[in-house]
Amino acid sequence: MDRISCDAAGIALAIAPGWGRVLRSAAPKKPAMADAANTKLNPFRATPNLLTLLRICLAPFLVAAVLEAHYAVGFGLFVAAGLTDALDGTLARVLKQRTQLGQYLDPVADKLLLSTLFLVLTHLRLIPVTITALVFGRDLGILVVAAILYAAAGRREFSPSLLGKANTVAQVAAVAAVLLQAMLLDQHATVRWVATFKQWALYATIALTVASGLQYAWVAARRLGATAANGSGVR
């Protein structure tokens, strides 16, 4: 028994260093597994920005469909773009993944889609030239004001106002109504409420474009005045 015990003890002592090496080599694998799990989560957390990029990618297909008079396809793509817009904002809030890239991409995607559609629909004589000129004039004015604020005061943020958001909603409603009416006329169908809704949406676009443009100009003037009063304005 003593000999067996000695042999067992010797085997245990011989095996122990090997097990030690195994345990030491296994220990660092936990962070690697955690990194792998994070890698799997990252694409899901990036979903809001991916949806915004998808909306940008939809723009040329939507424009092509409208130019080729496939209004049903165009209306469907526009609705899909609107759903991605609502979904990316919801996911960004739920996942708490509001990134600076997303804050820049989201309005760029909206403006790219809406501005392009206003141009195309005006070219097809489905939206009056005056309305499109007002929309582009307001957006150009905001860009100029934002550039002046950045040059004079170093301000990069230019948050959208309530009127600005309402104007975007009115533009979306106007484009959707125009596409829906064109789709119905293409199918030789007329719906009275669609024509009425389109007209009111265009009126709302005109009113909110002017109102929000004046509001942005007033806010910019106040900020420039405050900058000049503080002595940190234009040299």
Contacts in CASP RR format, 6 or more apart in sequence:
PFRMAT RR
TARGET T0000
AUTHOR 0000-0000-0000
METHOD contacts of the structure
MODEL  1
MDRISCDAAGIALAIAPGWGRVLRSAAPKKPAMADAANTKLNPFRATPNL
LTLLRICLAPFLVAAVLEAHYAVGFGLFVAAGLTDALDGTLARVLKQRTQ
LGQYLDPVADKLLLSTLFLVLTHLRLIPVTITALVFGRDLGILVVAAILY
AAAGRREFSPSLLGKANTVAQVAAVAAVLLQAMLLDQHATVRWVATFKQW
ALYATIALTVASGLQYAWVAARRLGATAANGSGVR
43 50 0 8 1.000
44 95 0 8 1.000
45 95 0 8 1.000
45 97 0 8 1.000
46 97 0 8 1.000
47 88 0 8 1.000
47 91 0 8 1.000
47 95 0 8 1.000
48 88 0 8 1.000
48 89 0 8 1.000
48 91 0 8 1.000
48 92 0 8 1.000
48 95 0 8 1.000
48 97 0 8 1.000
48 99 0 8 1.000
48 102 0 8 1.000
49 88 0 8 1.000
49 99 0 8 1.000
49 101 0 8 1.000
49 102 0 8 1.000
49 105 0 8 1.000
51 84 0 8 1.000
51 87 0 8 1.000
51 88 0 8 1.000
51 91 0 8 1.000
52 84 0 8 1.000
52 88 0 8 1.000
52 102 0 8 1.000
52 105 0 8 1.000
52 106 0 8 1.000
52 109 0 8 1.000
53 105 0 8 1.000
53 109 0 8 1.000
54 84 0 8 1.000
55 81 0 8 1.000
55 82 0 8 1.000
55 84 0 8 1.000
55 85 0 8 1.000
55 88 0 8 1.000
55 109 0 8 1.000
55 110 0 8 1.000
55 113 0 8 1.000
56 105 0 8 1.000
56 108 0 8 1.000
56 109 0 8 1.000
56 112 0 8 1.000
56 113 0 8 1.000
58 77 0 8 1.000
58 80 0 8 1.000
58 81 0 8 1.000
58 84 0 8 1.000
58 113 0 8 1.000
59 81 0 8 1.000
59 112 0 8 1.000
59 113 0 8 1.000
59 116 0 8 1.000
61 77 0 8 1.000
62 74 0 8 1.000
62 77 0 8 1.000
62 78 0 8 1.000
62 81 0 8 1.000
62 113 0 8 1.000
62 117 0 8 1.000
63 116 0 8 1.000
63 117 0 8 1.000
63 120 0 8 1.000
65 71 0 8 1.000
65 73 0 8 1.000
65 74 0 8 1.000
65 77 0 8 1.000
66 74 0 8 1.000
66 117 0 8 1.000
66 120 0 8 1.000
66 121 0 8 1.000
66 124 0 8 1.000
66 179 0 8 1.000
67 120 0 8 1.000
67 124 0 8 1.000
69 186 0 8 1.000
71 179 0 8 1.000
71 182 0 8 1.000
71 183 0 8 1.000
71 186 0 8 1.000
72 183 0 8 1.000
72 186 0 8 1.000
72 187 0 8 1.000
74 179 0 8 1.000
74 183 0 8 1.000
75 176 0 8 1.000
75 179 0 8 1.000
75 180 0 8 1.000
75 183 0 8 1.000
78 117 0 8 1.000
78 175 0 8 1.000
78 176 0 8 1.000
78 179 0 8 1.000
79 176 0 8 1.000
81 113 0 8 1.000
82 172 0 8 1.000
85 106 0 8 1.000
85 109 0 8 1.000
85 110 0 8 1.000
88 106 0 8 1.000
89 106 0 8 1.000
91 97 0 8 1.000
92 98 0 8 1.000
92 102 0 8 1.000
107 160 0 8 1.000
110 168 0 8 1.000
111 139 0 8 1.000
114 135 0 8 1.000
114 168 0 8 1.000
114 171 0 8 1.000
114 172 0 8 1.000
114 175 0 8 1.000
115 135 0 8 1.000
115 136 0 8 1.000
115 139 0 8 1.000
117 175 0 8 1.000
118 127 0 8 1.000
118 131 0 8 1.000
118 132 0 8 1.000
118 135 0 8 1.000
118 136 0 8 1.000
118 171 0 8 1.000
118 175 0 8 1.000
119 132 0 8 1.000
121 127 0 8 1.000
121 132 0 8 1.000
121 175 0 8 1.000
121 178 0 8 1.000
121 179 0 8 1.000
122 128 0 8 1.000
122 129 0 8 1.000
122 131 0 8 1.000
122 132 0 8 1.000
126 178 0 8 1.000
126 182 0 8 1.000
127 174 0 8 1.000
127 178 0 8 1.000
127 202 0 8 1.000
128 202 0 8 1.000
130 206 0 8 1.000
131 174 0 8 1.000
131 202 0 8 1.000
131 205 0 8 1.000
131 206 0 8 1.000
131 209 0 8 1.000
134 205 0 8 1.000
134 206 0 8 1.000
134 209 0 8 1.000
134 210 0 8 1.000
135 171 0 8 1.000
135 205 0 8 1.000
135 209 0 8 1.000
138 167 0 8 1.000
138 209 0 8 1.000
138 210 0 8 1.000
138 212 0 8 1.000
138 213 0 8 1.000
141 213 0 8 1.000
141 216 0 8 1.000
142 158 0 8 1.000
142 213 0 8 1.000
142 216 0 8 1.000
145 158 0 8 1.000
145 216 0 8 1.000
145 217 0 8 1.000
145 220 0 8 1.000
146 158 0 8 1.000
148 220 0 8 1.000
148 224 0 8 1.000
149 155 0 8 1.000
149 158 0 8 1.000
149 220 0 8 1.000
149 223 0 8 1.000
149 224 0 8 1.000
150 156 0 8 1.000
151 234 0 8 1.000
152 224 0 8 1.000
152 227 0 8 1.000
152 233 0 8 1.000
152 234 0 8 1.000
153 223 0 8 1.000
153 224 0 8 1.000
153 227 0 8 1.000
153 232 0 8 1.000
153 233 0 8 1.000
155 223 0 8 1.000
160 168 0 8 1.000
161 212 0 8 1.000
161 215 0 8 1.000
161 216 0 8 1.000
161 219 0 8 1.000
163 208 0 8 1.000
163 211 0 8 1.000
163 212 0 8 1.000
163 213 0 8 1.000
163 215 0 8 1.000
164 208 0 8 1.000
164 212 0 8 1.000
164 215 0 8 1.000
164 216 0 8 1.000
166 208 0 8 1.000
166 212 0 8 1.000
167 205 0 8 1.000
167 208 0 8 1.000
167 209 0 8 1.000
167 211 0 8 1.000
167 212 0 8 1.000
170 201 0 8 1.000
170 204 0 8 1.000
170 205 0 8 1.000
170 208 0 8 1.000
171 205 0 8 1.000
173 197 0 8 1.000
173 201 0 8 1.000
173 204 0 8 1.000
174 198 0 8 1.000
174 201 0 8 1.000
174 202 0 8 1.000
174 204 0 8 1.000
174 205 0 8 1.000
177 194 0 8 1.000
177 197 0 8 1.000
177 198 0 8 1.000
177 201 0 8 1.000
178 198 0 8 1.000
180 194 0 8 1.000
180 198 0 8 1.000
181 191 0 8 1.000
181 194 0 8 1.000
181 195 0 8 1.000
181 198 0 8 1.000
184 190 0 8 1.000
184 191 0 8 1.000
184 194 0 8 1.000
224 233 0 8 1.000
227 233 0 8 1.000
227 234 0 8 1.000
228 234 0 8 1.000
END
